[in-house]
Amino acid sequence: MTIRIAEELLMFLPSARRRARQEVAHDGTSTLGHIVESLGVPLPEIGALTVNGEPVEPGHQPAAGDEVAVAAVPRPQPVPLEPGQLAPRFLLDVHLGTLARRMRLLGLDTAYHNDMDDPALVVQANEEGRVLLTQDRGLLRRRALWFGAYARGSRPDDQLRDLLERFAPELRPWTRCTACNGVLAQVDKEEVERDLADGTRRSYDVYGRCVDCGQVYWRGAHGDHLETIVQDAARIVAAARNGAETPQSAAS
């Protein structure tokens, strides 16, 4: 049996076998999904499957001599939404803390815990309908997980770009607490003055406060850098929705 792997998926194969054409021995019982995963590609990263030019599901049992093509997931990739849910929700594993803060900056509903194990992550993702983002391939292979995605890139800038290009989510910048994911509400300066340093109190007049943890926010000296991240993200999402390529982020 011959399997042709999409170029975008070759990164998941062992370096010694990182080639598009794979010759695989046929055992007569394994499903196509199992065979592709045994090569190293997690099922959540697999898009369309065809056998001899005909579309099939991962549960299909191929025959000896079949020609199989494995595509990557489409971009942007739609996410099933629950009734009343307006946008995808996300959950990040323990290694993606900086990415979580960037996503919250953009107004994406992003849960993150630095002490949650794999089974608990799957439970929360399933119960809350969250897309689980991870760089743990074993976690993506858990059959109980309803929806997961591999976060490509070693730097938070690259991971964020990958997330935005893959899902093209609706952005609502400056509306979430980067510390806890709570919603920000605008507050009068008088309400938060006692929590501010003298320099901040003199320099800024517009403030927001997290309705969950009480963290106070204002556009400080780092605001220009964060604004660049927001503007770059908006361009990436717009390009993803239009099927165009975007230049490298100025914040990278």
Protein Blocks (a to p, Z undefined) as FASTA:
>chain_A
ZZdddfklmmmpcfklmcfbdcdddehlacfklmmmmnopafklpccddeehiacdfklc
cdehiacddddddddddddddehiabdcddddfklmmmmmmmmmnopacdddfkbcfklm
mmmmmmnopacddfbfklmmpmklmbdcddedjbfklmmmmmmmmnopacdehkacfkno
pacddddfklmmmmpcfklmmmpcbdcddfklopacdddfklmmmmmmmmmmmmmmmmmm
nopacdddfkZZ
